[in-house]
């Protein structure tokens, strides 16, 4: 993307509009305020996860159907957040609801295999081209177990990840995520920095971060680790996009990573927890044609129920089958979850569904880009599959360094307020992509674009 002329946004104007829009949202969500007061008594911070927090209070939802959600005040929104991308099927999809309802009367949990778990495994193997699968209950569990399998197979401890990428909340990947870039060292020798308290530095040091879209930096760091007798067990990375809004892999990058890992005998794990079924029937493997040694899935797989999966080659899973690598979990393959996943894979996320998602995303991306050009707004639209965003940077973001250099937190927060006050539910106060669902329409996309145009007009007038 070539750098183009753009207007300079008045920071005082951003603050003025933020104050106006905050007051408007606060007035509309007094029920959430009351709920927050109650919730703080029993829930730490009034929420079930820190990613649900927001000042002065979170927006508490009551229900959803299709592309809509409602909060406890009765405000209706078009949902472009979709549970961090989990609900690409839309809320309360009839086929998934029926599958769960049919299953629930037959028993909700056995800690024993059921036929649905076999059907889901067969379909995942067909879509991703990886023979063997195991189930977990979340994306964090999926990446945790995939790394353990990689370590067990190779007999090595060090892992390599992308600086700035999030792979779940276990200690070995809560490293080098949300920090200021100017404090982390040379891009060929980046520091391993714990993400928050409670993560021992000795654990963080076993995870080595490298920049995204830089195969040279990855190979140089791997060669240095090998010289230090710390050859990595695996490289774990988001393949379809880096989750800083949306940062796409540059042409040839994934192929280069695959070649590097093959050459050095290092396992390659594609973390498709956020992408996976959201971008193609076979996720990034289908979209880009690069096949890793393992794939991790979650979020959209369960159609709204907590579900994750790990796929890999038959050879990799031999030590799991023998019991030398322990991969367990009481709720793995839970009957309700497997019923939902089966309906999701076979009846909902069909080829026609992906054609619809592609058409929607092309439309919303084109609409947002037209607004950017009309108002000479600093930014660009970017997306893949059902995911996309407006990146508030006049320069292309390719990795964490360029992201931090151009990050505009004030503008991101204001954009979120504009969306919420115009009936569009998005992730609170983050540089977060949208996830469309198969229940969204072109008209819904136009509503999103109209809200963005109102923001652009107010900031450039």
C-alpha positions in Angstrom: 0.0 0.0 0.0 1.5 3.3 -1.1 1.5 6.2 1.3 -1.1 8.7 0.2 -2.1 12.2 1.1 -4.4 12.5 4.1 -5.9 15.1 6.4 -4.4 15.7 9.8 -7.0 14.8 12.5 -7.5 17.5 15.1 -6.7 15.8 18.5 -8.9 18.3 20.3 -11.8 17.4 18.1 -11.3 13.7 18.9 -11.5 14.5 22.6 -14.5 16.7 22.1 -16.4 14.0 20.2 -15.3 11.4 22.6 -16.8 13.4 25.5 -20.1 13.8 23.5 -20.4 10.2 22.5 -19.4 8.9 26.0 -22.2 10.9 27.6 -24.6 9.6 25.0 -23.7 5.9 25.6 -23.7 6.3 29.4 -27.2 7.8 29.2 -28.4 4.8 27.1 -26.9 2.1 29.3 -28.0 2.9 32.8 -29.3 -0.7 33.2 -25.7 -1.9 32.5 -24.5 0.5 35.2 -26.9 -1.0 37.7 -25.9 -4.5 36.7 -22.3 -3.6 37.1 -22.9 -2.4 40.7 -24.5 -5.8 41.5 -21.8 -7.8 39.6 -18.9 -6.3 41.5 -20.0 -7.9 44.7 -19.4 -11.4 43.5 -17.4 -11.1 40.2 -13.9 -9.7 40.3 -14.2 -6.4 38.5 -17.8 -7.2 37.7 -16.9 -9.5 34.7 -16.0 -13.1 34.0 -12.9 -12.2 32.0 -10.6 -9.1 32.0 -11.3 -8.9 28.2 -14.9 -8.0 29.1 -13.9 -5.0 31.3 -14.7 -1.4 30.3 -14.7 2.0 32.0 -17.0 3.2 33.5 -19.0 0.0 33.2 -19.2 -3.0 30.7 -22.2 -3.3 28.4 -24.2 -6.4 29.7 -26.0 -8.3 27.0 -29.3 -10.2 27.5 -29.9 -12.2 24.3 -29.1 -12.4 20.6 -30.7 -13.8 17.4 -29.1 -13.9 14.0 -27.1 -10.8 13.4 -28.6 -8.9 16.4 -27.9 -8.7 20.1 -29.7 -6.8 22.9 -28.3 -5.3 26.1 -30.0 -5.2 29.5 -31.4 -1.7 28.7 -33.2 -3.1 25.6 -30.9 -1.4 23.1 -30.6 -3.4 19.9 -27.4 -3.7 18.0 -26.1 -5.3 14.8 -23.4 -7.6 16.1 -20.0 -7.2 14.4 -18.1 -8.4 17.4 -19.7 -11.8 17.4 -18.0 -13.1 20.6 -14.4 -12.4 19.3 -15.4 -14.2 16.1 -16.9 -17.2 17.7 -20.4 -16.6 16.2 -19.8 -16.5 12.5 -22.9 -18.7 12.3 -25.1 -15.9 13.8 -26.7 -16.2 17.2 -29.1 -19.0 18.1 -28.9 -20.6 14.6 -31.8 -23.0 14.2 -29.7 -26.0 13.0 -27.2 -25.7 15.9 -30.0 -25.0 18.5 -31.9 -28.1 17.3 -28.8 -30.3 17.5 -28.1 -29.2 21.1 -31.7 -29.6 22.1 -32.0 -33.0 20.6 -28.8 -34.1 22.4 -29.6 -32.6 25.8 -32.3 -35.1 26.6 -29.9 -37.9 25.9 -27.3 -36.9 28.4 -25.1 -33.8 28.6 -21.8 -35.4 29.7 -20.2 -38.8 30.0 -16.4 -38.3 29.7 -16.6 -41.0 27.1 -16.6 -40.8 23.3 -19.7 -40.4 21.2 -20.3 -40.8 17.5 -20.5 -37.1 16.9 -16.9 -36.7 18.0 -15.9 -39.1 15.2 -18.0 -37.3 12.6 -16.4 -33.9 13.6 -12.9 -35.4 13.4 -13.6 -36.9 10.0 -14.8 -33.5 8.7 -11.9 -31.6 10.2 -9.4 -34.1 8.7 -11.1 -33.6 5.3 -11.0 -29.8 5.5 -7.5 -29.3 6.8 -5.8 -32.4 5.3 -4.4 -33.4 8.7 -5.1 -37.0 9.7 -5.5 -37.0 13.4 -7.4 -34.7 15.8 -8.0 -34.3 19.6 -10.5 -32.0 21.4 -10.1 -29.4 24.1 -12.4 -26.7 25.5 -10.8 -23.5 24.4 -8.2 -21.9 22.2 -5.8 -21.6 25.2 -6.0 -25.3 25.8 -5.5 -26.0 22.1 -2.3 -24.0 21.9 -1.1 -25.3 25.2 -1.6 -29.0 24.2 -0.2 -28.4 20.7 3.0 -27.0 22.2 3.3 -29.9 24.7 2.9 -32.3 21.8 5.6 -30.5 19.8 8.0 -30.6 22.8 7.2 -34.3 23.5 7.8 -35.3 19.9 11.0 -33.3 19.5 12.4 -33.6 23.0 13.2 -29.9 22.9 11.9 -27.1 25.2 12.3 -23.7 23.4 9.4 -22.4 21.4 9.3 -19.5 18.9 6.3 -17.2 18.5 5.5 -13.9 16.7 6.1 -10.8 18.7 2.8 -9.2 19.5 0.6 -12.2 18.8 -1.7 -13.6 21.4 -2.1 -17.4 21.6 -4.1 -17.8 24.8 -3.6 -17.3 28.5 -1.2 -20.1 29.5 2.2 -19.0 30.7 4.4 -20.1 27.7 2.5 -17.9 25.2 1.7 -15.0 27.5 5.0 -13.5 26.4 5.9 -10.5 24.3 2.4 -9.2 23.6 1.3 -5.8 24.8 4.5 -3.8 25.4 6.1 -0.6 24.1 8.2 -1.6 21.1 11.2 0.8 21.8 12.1 -1.2 25.0 12.5 -4.7 23.5 15.8 -4.6 21.6 16.9 -5.3 18.1 14.4 -7.1 15.8 16.9 -9.9 15.3 17.2 -10.4 19.1 13.9 -9.4 20.7 13.4 -9.8 24.4 11.0 -12.3 26.0 8.7 -10.2 28.2 6.0 -11.7 30.4 2.5 -10.4 29.7 1.4 -9.2 33.2 2.2 -10.5 36.6 2.3 -14.1 37.7 4.4 -15.4 34.8 7.9 -16.4 35.9 10.7 -14.9 33.8 12.4 -18.3 33.7 9.2 -19.5 31.9 9.0 -16.5 29.6 12.7 -17.0 28.6 11.8 -20.4 27.1 9.6 -18.5 24.5 11.5 -16.5 21.9 9.7 -13.9 19.8 10.4 -12.8 16.3 8.7 -10.2 14.1 5.8 -11.0 11.7 6.4 -10.9 8.0 10.2 -11.2 8.4 11.4 -14.6 7.4 15.0 -13.5 7.6 14.7 -12.4 11.2 13.1 -15.7 12.1 15.8 -17.8 10.5 18.6 -15.7 12.0 17.1 -16.1 15.4 16.6 -19.8 15.0 20.2 -20.3 13.8 21.4 -18.3 16.9 19.3 -20.6 19.1 20.7 -23.7 17.5 24.2 -22.3 18.1 23.3 -21.8 21.8 22.1 -25.5 21.9 18.5 -24.2 22.3 17.0 -25.6 19.0 13.3 -24.8 19.1 10.6 -27.5 19.3 8.2 -25.5 17.3 7.2 -22.2 15.7 3.6 -21.2 16.7 2.0 -18.4 14.7 -1.2 -16.9 13.4 -1.0 -17.7 9.7 -4.1 -16.1 8.1 -3.6 -12.7 9.8 -1.8 -11.2 12.8 -4.5 -10.1 15.3 -3.6 -6.4 15.5 -6.8 -5.4 13.8 -5.9 -7.3 10.7 -2.3 -7.7 9.5 -2.0 -10.0 6.5 1.0 -12.1 5.6 3.0 -10.7 2.8 3.2 -12.7 -0.4 5.7 -15.6 0.0 6.1 -15.2 3.8 4.2 -18.3 4.9 6.0 -20.4 2.3 9.3 -19.1 3.6 8.4 -20.0 7.1 7.4 -23.5 6.1 10.7 -23.9 4.3 12.7 -22.6 7.3 11.0 -24.9 9.7 11.4 -27.9 7.4 15.1 -27.2 6.9 15.8 -27.0 10.6 13.6 -29.8 11.7 11.2 -27.6 13.7 7.5 -28.2 13.9 5.2 -25.5 12.6 1.9 -24.8 14.4 -0.7 -22.6 12.8 -2.9 -21.0 15.5 -6.3 -20.7 13.7 -8.3 -20.1 16.9 -9.5 -16.7 15.7 -9.5 -17.4 12.0 -10.1 -21.1 11.1 -13.8 -21.5 10.1 -14.2 -17.7 10.0 -12.1 -17.3 6.8 -12.6 -20.5 4.8 -13.9 -24.0 5.1 -10.3 -25.2 5.7 -9.0 -21.9 7.3 -5.6 -20.5 6.4 -4.5 -23.9 5.1 -7.1 -23.7 2.4 -6.7 -19.9 1.9 -3.0 -19.8 1.5 -2.1 -23.4 0.5 0.6 -23.8 3.2 0.3 -27.0 5.3 1.7 -26.9 8.9 2.5 -29.8 11.1 -0.3 -28.9 13.5 -3.4 -26.6 13.6 -5.2 -25.3 16.6 -8.9 -24.4 16.3 -11.5 -23.0 18.8 -14.0 -20.1 18.9 -16.2 -20.6 15.8 -15.9 -24.4 15.8 -18.5 -25.0 18.6 -21.1 -22.6 17.3 -21.2 -20.8 20.6 -20.3 -23.6 22.9 -16.8 -23.9 24.4 -14.8 -26.1 22.0 -11.3 -26.4 20.7 -9.4 -28.9 18.6 -5.8 -29.8 17.6 -5.1 -31.4 14.3 -1.8 -32.9 13.2 -0.1 -35.6 11.2 -0.5 -39.3 12.1 3.2 -39.4 12.9 3.0 -36.5 15.4 0.1 -38.1 17.3 1.8 -41.5 17.7 3.2 -40.5 21.1 -0.2 -39.2 22.2 -1.8 -42.5 21.2 0.9 -44.5 23.1 0.4 -42.3 26.2 3.9 -41.0 26.3 2.5 -37.5 25.7 -0.5 -37.0 28.0 -3.4 -35.1 26.3 -6.5 -35.2 28.6 -9.5 -33.3 29.7 -12.7 -34.3 31.4 -14.9 -32.2 29.1 -12.9 -32.9 25.9 -15.4 -34.0 23.2 -18.4 -33.2 25.4 -21.6 -34.6 23.8 -23.4 -31.2 23.6 -20.3 -29.5 22.1 -19.8 -32.2 19.6 -23.5 -32.1 18.5 -23.2 -28.4 18.0 -19.9 -28.7 16.1 -21.3 -31.5 13.9 -24.3 -29.4 12.9 -22.0 -26.3 12.4 -19.7 -28.1 10.1 -22.2 -30.2 8.1 -25.3 -28.0 8.0 -24.2 -24.4 8.6 -20.7 -23.5 7.4 -21.4 -24.7 3.8 -19.8 -23.6 0.5 -22.7 -21.3 0.0 -22.1 -19.7 3.5 -18.5 -18.9 2.5 -19.6 -17.4 -0.8 -22.0 -15.1 1.2 -19.3 -14.1 3.7 -16.9 -13.3 1.0 -19.4 -11.1 -0.8 -20.3 -9.3 2.5 -16.7 -8.6 3.4 -15.8 -7.4 -0.1 -18.8 -5.0 0.1 -18.0 -3.6 3.6 -14.3 -3.3 2.8 -15.0 -1.4 -0.4 -17.5 0.8 1.3 -15.1 1.8 4.1 -12.2 2.3 1.6 -14.5 4.7 -0.4 -15.1 6.7 2.7 -11.4 6.9 3.5 -10.7 8.2 0.0 -13.6 10.6 0.0 -12.5 12.3 3.2 -8.8 11.7 2.8 -9.0 9.9 6.1 -5.8 8.5 7.6 -6.3 4.7 7.3 -7.1 1.8 5.0 -9.5 -1.1 5.0 -8.2 -4.7 5.1 -9.7 -8.1 5.6 -9.8 -11.8 4.9 -12.8 -14.1 4.9 -15.4 -12.8 7.3 -12.9 -10.6 9.1 -11.8 -7.1 8.5 -11.2 -3.6 9.9 -10.3 -0.1 9.2 -6.7 0.4 10.3 -6.2 4.0 11.5 -2.8 4.4 10.0 -1.8 6.2 6.7 1.0 3.6 6.4 0.7 -0.1 6.0 1.0 -2.2 9.2 3.1 -5.3 8.6 4.2 -6.3 12.1 4.1 -5.2 15.8 6.8 -2.6 15.3 4.9 -0.7 12.6 1.6 -1.2 14.6 3.0 0.4 17.7 4.5 3.2 15.7 1.2 4.1 14.2 -1.3 3.0 16.9 -4.1 5.6 17.5 -5.8 4.5 20.7 -7.9 7.7 21.0 -9.3 7.3 17.5 -10.0 3.6 18.0 -11.9 4.4 21.2 -13.9 7.1 19.5 -14.8 4.8 16.6 -16.1 2.2 19.1 -18.3 4.9 20.7 -19.7 5.9 17.3 -20.5 2.3 16.5 -22.2 1.6 19.8 -24.3 4.8 19.6 -25.4 3.9 16.1 -26.5 0.4 16.9 -23.3 -1.5 16.0 -21.8 -3.8 18.7 -18.1 -4.1 18.6 -15.3 -5.1 20.9 -14.8 -2.4 23.6 -12.0 0.1 23.2 -9.6 -2.2 21.2 -7.9 -2.3 17.8 -10.2 -5.2 17.0 -11.5 -6.5 13.7 -15.1 -7.2 12.8 -16.3 -10.7 12.3 -19.3 -10.9 10.0 -21.8 -13.8 10.3 -23.7 -15.7 7.7 -26.9 -13.9 9.0 -25.6 -10.4 8.1 -26.9 -8.7 5.0 -25.6 -6.1 2.6 -27.9 -3.6 4.3 -26.2 -4.4 7.6 -22.8 -3.7 6.1 -24.1 -0.4 4.7 -25.2 0.5 8.3 -21.6 -0.1 9.4 -20.2 2.0 6.6 -22.6 4.8 7.3 -21.5 5.0 10.9 -17.9 5.1 9.8 -18.7 7.9 7.3 -20.3 9.9 10.0 -17.1 9.6 12.1 -15.0 10.6 9.1 -17.2 13.6 8.3 -17.2 14.8 11.9 -13.5 14.6 12.2 -12.6 16.2 8.9 -15.3 18.9 8.6 
